[in-house]
Amino acid sequence: MSEKARPETDGAGFGALPPVPDLRHAGLKGVLIALWTAVAFGVPFFARELQAWTTGPWPLGYWLVAQGAVLVFIGIVVFYAWAMNRYERRAKRAASQVSVVQRRGD
């Protein structure tokens, strides 16, 4: 087997390393899950302190727990879809540039 045919390993011989964009995607997922966790569990934890403020006829704590967490979750999903589309467009553009350079080299 030639040197070029061997997959890269993680240094301990556990297989191929994931491409850099996959690591970027994992980082984005981690940040968004942390945000969702903070909103889903943090807001109800402080709901009593938030009852002092009102938004219309409802206390702010009630509104954030009942509606705000859902709106933040929807925002996270929309942002994730936008980011993935952006990453995929960049990957396609980079792949097409690489193929053009390879054709010129032939």
N, C-alpha and C positions, 0 to 999 in steps of 0.2 A: 504494500500500500504506500503510495507516495505521500509526501508531507502535506501537499495541498488537499488530498482526499480525506485527511483526518479531521474530525470535528474538533473545535476548540473545547477545552475542558475548563472546569472551574478551579483547577489547580489541585484538587483532591481526586480527580479522575471520575467525577460523578456525572459526566455527560456534557453536552454542549451548553454553553452560556446562552441565555436568552438575548435576543437583539436589544439594542439600546431603546428603541421605541416601546418595546414591551415593558421595560423597566419604568419608562416614563408613564405608561398607562397604569401600571401598578401603583406608582406614587400618587397619581391623580385619584385613583380609586380609594387609596388609603386616606387622603385628605378629605374627600367627599364623605366617606363613611364616618370619619371622625367628626365632621361638621354635623352630619345627620344624628350621630349619637349624642353630641352636645345639645342639640336642639330637642331631641326626643326625650332625653333624661334630665338635662340641665334645667330646662324651663319648668317642668312640673316640680322639680326639687325646690325652686325659688318661687313657686306660685303664690304662696301666702304673702311674701313681701311685695309681689307685683299687684296684689289686690287693692293697694292704696290708690293706684292710678286707674282711670277709667277711659275707655274708648267708646264713646256713645253711651248706650245704656248698660254696657257690660264692663266688669272689671278687666283690667289688662291681663291679669293672670289667666282668667277664664278664656279670653279671646286667644291668647298665645297657645294655650294648651289645646283648645278645641279647633282652632282654625290656622293659627300661625305655623304650627309644626307641619301641617299638611301642605301649606303653601311653600314652605321652605323645601320640603321633600320634592314637590313638583319642580321647583326651581333647580334643585340639584339634578334631577333627571334631564331637564332641558339643557342645562349647562354641560352635562356629560355627553349628551347627543351632539351638541355643537362642537365640543372639543374633539370627539372621536371623528367627526366628519372632517375637521380641520387636519387632524393627524393623518387621516387616510389620503386627503388631497395632497398633502406634502409628500407622503410616501410614494404616491403615484408619480408626482412630478419628479422626485429624485430618481425613481426607477426608470422613467422615460429618458432622463438626462444620461443616466449610466448606459442605457442601451444605445443611445445615439453615439456616445463616446466609444463604446465597444465596436459599433459598426464602422466608425471612421478608422479605428485601429486595425481592422481586418484588411 
